[in-house]
Amino acid sequence: MSFLYLPVLAQLEPCGFFEVNDVPGFGSQDLYYAATQWRTSEQETDFNSDGVTRVDDMVRMMNCVNGLTHGLAGSYYGFNTGDDSAITYPDFSTLPDPVVVRATERLDHEPHNYHPLLDSEMRKNSAAIFEGYLFVPEDSTVPEDSTYVFQIFGYRGIKLFIDDQLITGFESDWAISTPYRGEAFLTYGLHPIRIEYFTADHAGSIVVKWLKPGWSDFRVIDPEYLYHETVEVPTYVNTGLECLFEPASCTRTVSQSLSLSAYFMGPDSDIRVFSDGQELVLQDGFWSADLSLQPGLNEMDFLMIDSQGRSKEVTYYIYSDTENLNRNGLVATLYGEQFTTAPIPGIENLQPYTQLAVPGVQIDSPMVGSAYTSGSVLCHLNGALEIQQAGTYEFRITSTGLLKLNGHILCGLSGE
């Protein structure tokens, strides 16, 4: 028996587009179900809308089994000049082997953020390529072929390509307050996207935003619109698995329920995730659930595994609190015991000598409120931190102490 292989010219879709058997998440069972509709006019499995389920519909499904996951595949390259001189925009067609390969949920490393670029541990004299697909969802309120506008902020060189066409970019500039802009006519489906990036003698930055038809403002491209295929990772390359929770871990809520979404990503698109011994049903690496919360701190453990043997454990924290907050600062509890050695002692069995309200956590004199703290005194500050805008925040301790947020240790300093 011989098989006839036909070219498939239709637009690509995310694998979740082919979910047809009413079981969340696309898999081989969906393909088996679609095969039972062979040569019928069943609209559910007629993916190219030609009026009948045929071989081209089947091929599109087969190409998508374990084919995609969210985020872009980021490959990072280092350039050691030997004399610490700054590099210029490199030839991306002749780059050396990458030193880091990881999934990138979104390109949102703002200027003046001096941490390693996108958690890659890469700093100056480095380059990166971000590749994958940009998904343009179907929207009946806009024309089928619409104009999408893109913005790029960053330093020092960035170029954006969509459908192999240069949209906008620059090779050497500080696009900090004034972005570079470009337009693209995009139709429904997946479009190949590629971003070239490099930085020289400063910590780099990159922010890529888009303006969809009907929007009034530019927004960072979220992972729900970004996909990539499996990327082969050499054994010597630094890599790993990533996850992104919405709402973010260590969040406080006044509700007893939570709608939790998670993107599980890695260079390998075939990722399995387990929680409490049960495998979660993923769709293109995406998972969501409605959870009931207990009062206080709630924890949920996840184990991620991909087909290349990589694994990662991560814990999600959410604090459920229905208390009415007093906005007069924090409660300071002072203990008069003598502490001369690390580690920082626990307070469970200690008796405080005073308790009072203080306006904040900065203590720059022996006076804490109206209390005098000469000698070795242990001060326990307790209360709530109100976050009005989601984002990444940096905390620092400059004296002996420990900071916990939602029961999670953020930073600490022991000894002198």
C-alpha positions in Angstrom: 0.0 0.0 0.0 1.4 3.4 -0.9 0.5 6.8 0.7 0.0 10.1 -1.0 1.5 13.0 0.9 -0.1 16.3 0.0 1.3 19.7 0.8 -0.7 21.6 3.4 -0.8 25.3 2.5 -3.4 26.4 5.1 -2.6 28.8 7.9 -1.2 27.1 11.1 -3.2 27.3 14.3 -2.2 26.5 17.9 -2.8 22.9 18.8 -5.8 23.8 21.0 -7.6 24.7 17.8 -7.9 21.0 17.1 -9.5 20.0 20.4 -12.7 18.1 19.3 -13.5 15.3 21.7 -14.7 17.4 24.6 -11.7 16.4 26.8 -9.7 19.5 27.7 -6.3 19.6 25.9 -5.4 18.5 22.4 -3.9 15.0 22.0 -3.9 11.8 19.9 -7.4 11.0 21.1 -8.7 14.0 19.2 -7.1 12.7 16.1 -8.8 9.3 16.5 -12.1 11.0 17.1 -11.7 13.1 13.9 -10.9 10.0 11.9 -14.4 8.7 12.6 -15.8 11.7 10.8 -13.9 10.8 7.6 -15.6 12.0 4.4 -18.5 13.6 6.2 -19.6 17.2 6.4 -19.1 17.4 10.1 -18.1 21.0 10.7 -16.3 20.3 14.0 -13.5 18.4 12.1 -13.6 20.3 8.8 -10.7 22.6 9.8 -10.3 24.2 6.4 -14.0 24.8 5.9 -14.2 23.2 2.5 -17.4 21.3 3.4 -16.0 17.8 4.1 -13.5 16.2 6.4 -10.6 14.9 4.3 -6.9 14.1 4.3 -5.8 17.7 4.6 -7.8 18.1 7.8 -6.1 15.0 9.2 -2.6 16.1 8.2 -3.0 19.4 10.0 -3.9 17.6 13.2 -1.1 15.1 12.9 1.5 17.9 12.5 0.2 19.4 15.7 0.5 16.4 18.1 2.9 17.7 20.9 3.9 20.3 18.4 3.7 23.7 20.2 4.0 25.3 23.6 3.6 28.9 24.8 6.4 31.4 24.8 9.3 32.0 22.4 12.5 29.9 22.2 15.3 32.2 23.4 18.9 31.4 22.4 21.6 33.5 24.1 25.2 34.1 22.9 28.2 35.5 24.8 31.1 37.5 23.3 34.3 37.6 25.3 36.5 40.2 23.6 39.5 39.6 25.9 40.1 43.4 26.5 36.6 44.3 27.7 35.9 46.3 24.6 32.3 46.7 23.5 31.0 44.6 20.5 28.9 46.0 17.7 25.8 44.5 16.1 26.8 40.9 15.2 26.1 38.9 12.0 23.2 36.7 13.3 23.7 34.3 10.5 27.1 33.3 11.8 26.7 33.3 15.5 28.7 30.8 17.7 26.9 28.1 19.7 24.5 29.4 22.3 25.4 29.3 26.0 21.8 29.6 27.3 18.6 28.2 25.7 15.3 28.8 27.5 11.6 29.5 26.9 10.8 33.2 27.2 7.2 34.0 28.3 7.3 37.6 27.1 9.8 40.2 26.0 9.5 42.7 28.9 12.8 43.6 30.4 12.5 47.4 30.9 15.2 50.0 30.6 17.1 50.6 33.8 16.5 47.1 35.0 20.1 46.0 35.7 19.3 42.4 36.4 20.5 39.8 33.9 18.3 39.9 30.8 15.1 38.0 31.2 16.5 35.8 33.9 19.1 34.4 31.5 22.2 35.4 33.5 23.4 37.3 30.4 24.7 40.8 30.8 26.9 43.0 28.5 28.6 41.9 25.3 25.9 39.3 24.5 23.2 38.6 21.9 20.0 36.6 21.7 17.5 35.3 19.2 13.9 34.8 20.1 11.9 32.6 17.7 8.5 31.1 17.4 5.0 32.1 16.3 2.7 35.0 16.9 -0.9 34.0 17.2 -3.5 36.4 15.7 -6.9 35.4 17.1 -10.1 35.4 15.1 -12.1 38.6 15.7 -15.4 39.2 13.9 -15.2 42.9 14.8 -12.1 43.7 12.7 -11.4 43.0 9.0 -9.8 39.7 8.1 -6.6 41.4 7.0 -5.9 44.1 9.6 -3.0 46.4 10.4 -1.1 45.6 13.7 1.3 48.2 15.0 4.5 47.2 17.0 6.7 49.1 19.4 10.3 48.3 20.5 12.1 49.8 23.5 15.5 48.9 24.6 19.3 49.0 24.3 21.5 48.5 22.2 20.3 46.7 19.0 16.9 45.1 18.3 15.2 43.9 15.1 11.7 42.5 14.8 10.8 40.1 11.9 7.3 38.8 11.3 6.6 36.4 8.4 10.3 36.8 7.5 9.8 40.6 6.9 11.6 43.3 8.9 8.9 45.2 10.8 11.1 47.7 12.7 14.4 47.8 14.6 17.8 49.5 15.1 21.4 48.4 15.3 22.8 50.9 17.8 20.6 53.2 19.8 19.0 54.0 23.2 15.3 53.6 22.6 14.3 54.4 26.2 11.5 57.0 26.0 10.9 57.1 22.2 10.2 53.6 20.7 10.8 52.4 17.2 7.5 51.5 15.4 6.5 49.3 12.5 3.3 47.9 11.0 2.3 44.5 9.7 -0.8 43.3 7.9 -1.8 40.1 9.7 -4.5 37.5 9.2 -6.0 34.9 11.6 -3.5 32.2 12.6 0.1 31.7 13.5 2.8 33.9 12.0 6.5 33.2 12.3 8.2 35.8 14.5 11.9 36.4 15.2 13.6 39.0 17.3 17.3 39.7 17.1 18.9 41.4 20.1 22.3 42.5 21.3 23.9 44.6 24.0 27.4 46.0 24.3 29.0 47.7 27.3 25.8 48.2 29.4 23.1 46.0 30.9 20.7 45.5 28.0 16.9 45.8 27.9 14.1 44.9 25.5 10.4 45.5 25.5 8.2 44.5 22.5 4.6 45.7 22.5 1.7 45.6 20.0 -1.4 47.5 19.2 -4.3 45.3 18.0 -7.2 46.7 16.0 -9.7 48.1 18.5 -7.2 48.7 21.3 -6.5 52.2 22.6 -3.0 51.5 24.0 0.1 49.4 23.3 0.5 46.3 25.4 3.4 43.8 26.0 2.7 40.7 23.9 1.4 38.1 26.5 2.4 34.4 26.3 -1.2 33.5 25.2 -0.2 34.9 21.8 3.3 33.4 21.6 4.2 29.8 20.7 7.3 27.8 19.8 8.3 24.4 18.6 10.7 22.0 20.4 14.3 23.3 20.3 17.2 20.9 20.4 19.5 21.9 23.3 23.2 20.8 23.4 24.2 19.1 26.6 26.7 21.9 27.5 24.1 24.6 27.3 22.4 26.2 30.4 18.7 25.6 30.2 15.7 24.7 32.2 11.9 24.8 32.6 9.8 27.9 33.3 6.3 28.6 34.6 4.2 31.7 34.8 1.2 31.9 37.1 -1.7 34.3 36.8 -2.4 35.7 39.4 1.3 35.7 40.4 2.5 33.5 43.3 2.6 35.2 46.7 -0.5 37.2 46.0 -3.1 38.2 48.6 -6.8 37.8 47.9 -9.9 38.6 50.0 -11.8 35.8 48.2 -12.3 32.2 49.3 -11.9 31.0 45.7 -9.4 31.5 42.9 -9.3 31.2 39.1 -5.7 30.1 38.6 -4.0 29.9 35.2 -0.4 28.7 34.5 1.9 28.5 31.5 4.4 25.7 31.7 7.3 26.2 29.2 10.6 24.9 28.1 12.8 24.3 25.1 10.9 21.0 24.6 7.2 21.5 23.7 6.3 18.1 25.2 5.9 19.0 28.9 4.0 17.0 31.5 3.0 18.5 34.9 1.9 16.8 38.1 0.3 18.1 41.2 -0.6 16.0 44.3 0.4 12.9 42.3 -2.1 13.6 39.5 -1.1 14.6 36.0 -2.6 17.9 34.8 -4.3 18.2 31.4 -2.4 20.8 29.4 -3.3 22.6 26.2 -0.2 23.9 24.4 1.5 24.0 27.9 -1.4 26.0 29.4 -3.5 24.9 32.4 -6.3 26.6 34.4 -8.6 25.6 37.2 -11.0 27.1 39.8 -9.7 26.5 43.3 -11.3 26.7 46.7 -9.0 28.5 49.3 -8.6 28.0 53.0 -8.2 31.1 55.3 -4.6 32.0 55.5 -1.7 30.8 53.4 -2.5 28.2 50.6 0.2 26.3 48.8 0.1 24.1 45.7 3.1 22.1 44.5 3.9 21.4 40.8 6.4 19.0 39.2 7.3 19.7 35.6 9.0 17.1 33.4 9.8 17.2 29.7 10.7 14.4 27.2 14.4 15.2 27.3 14.7 14.4 31.1 14.6 17.9 32.5 12.5 18.5 35.6 11.6 21.4 37.9 9.6 21.6 41.1 7.8 24.9 41.9 5.3 25.9 44.7 2.5 28.4 44.2 1.5 30.5 47.2 -1.8 32.4 47.6 -2.9 34.1 50.8 -6.7 34.3 51.5 -7.5 37.0 54.0 -10.9 38.6 54.6 -9.7 40.8 57.5 -10.4 44.6 57.5 -7.0 46.3 57.3 -6.0 49.1 59.5 -3.9 51.6 57.5 -2.0 53.1 60.4 1.2 51.1 59.7 2.6 47.9 61.2 2.5 46.3 64.7 5.9 46.2 66.3 6.5 43.6 69.0 9.7 44.0 71.0 11.5 41.3 73.0 14.2 42.1 75.5 16.3 39.0 75.4 20.0 39.1 74.7 21.0 37.5 71.4 24.7 37.4 70.6 24.9 34.7 67.9 23.3 33.8 64.6 20.9 32.4 63.4 18.1 34.8 64.0 16.1 33.4 66.9 12.5 32.3 66.7 9.9 34.2 68.8 7.5 31.3 69.5 8.6 30.9 73.2 9.6 34.5 73.9 7.6 37.0 76.0 7.4 40.6 74.6 8.0 43.6 76.8 6.0 46.0 74.7 3.8 46.2 71.6 3.0 49.3 69.6 2.1 50.7 66.2 4.8 52.1 63.9 4.4 53.9 60.6 6.8 51.8 58.6 9.7 49.3 58.6 12.6 51.8 58.5 14.4 51.8 61.9 17.3 54.3 61.9 17.5 55.2 65.6 17.2 53.4 69.0 13.6 54.6 69.2 10.9 52.4 67.7 7.9 54.5 68.0 7.9 55.5 71.7 10.0 52.6 72.8 13.7 52.7 73.4 15.7 49.7 72.1 19.2 49.8 73.6 21.3 46.6 73.6 20.3 43.4 71.8 16.5 43.7 71.2 14.5 41.5 68.8 11.8 43.5 66.9 9.0 41.7 65.1 7.1 43.8 62.6 3.8 42.4 61.4 1.1 43.6 59.1 0.0 43.8 55.5 1.7 45.2 52.4 -0.8 46.7 49.9 0.2 46.2 46.2 -1.8 48.4 43.9 -0.1 47.4 40.6 1.1 43.9 39.7 4.8 43.6 38.8 8.2 42.7 40.0 9.4 44.4 43.2 12.8 44.4 44.8 13.3 44.2 48.6 16.5 44.8 50.6 17.5 44.4 54.2 20.4 46.5 55.5 20.6 45.2 59.1 20.3 41.8 60.8 16.8 40.5 60.0 14.5 38.4 57.8 11.7 39.4 55.5 8.7 37.2 54.8 5.8 38.0 52.5 2.8 35.7 52.4 4.8 33.2 54.5 7.6 33.1 51.8 11.1 34.2 52.7 12.2 36.9 50.3 15.5 38.0 51.8 17.5 38.1 55.0 20.8 39.1 56.7 22.3 37.3 59.7 25.2 38.3 61.8 26.9 41.7 61.5 
